[in-house]
């Protein structure tokens, strides 16, 4: 699906296990770029290529099992991947209506141009298609992502203090959000 992000044209694509594996070098670079620029996404800088590859291979395995959705944002001019986002549907029998949004990553050079918004909107549509109408996510308290999520109608539940470690060793709070979707695309 082609979307116009504010200032940048991007095409949002859902990767299959084989297309994800083919994109591994670009995915590794996006993860390293995010971590090395201070993003709180489960790793500390500097992120070694081997560690980033190992992470993506766990994602590929989840794709193989149809247990995850991996979206990428590509520049149409050259096909370069400038962002990624994941939807992790809950696997429990009583949770088939839920999913977690994870690892919304945008290259530093493409930030503040609407790429994250385009990825989030596409993830919400993917969730609807799969009947996942209760979405959750978390992000480091105070990060710019909080403004993005709020602008998209996500509701902040609260903050767990000292939840994640930053590169400098500080323990930062993590803000938790949810969004209720309806099946027609309106916010519930």
Secondary structure, DSSP 8 states (H G I E B T S, - for coil): -EEEETTEEEEEEE--HHHHHHTHHHHHHHHHHHHHTT--SS--SS--HHHHHHHHHHHHHHHHTT--EEEEEE-TTT--EEEEEEEEE--SGGGTTEEEEEEEEE-GGGTTTTHHHHHHHHHHHHHHHTT--EEEEEEETT-THHHHHHHTT-EEEEEEEEEEE-TTS-EEEEEEEEEEB-TTSSB-
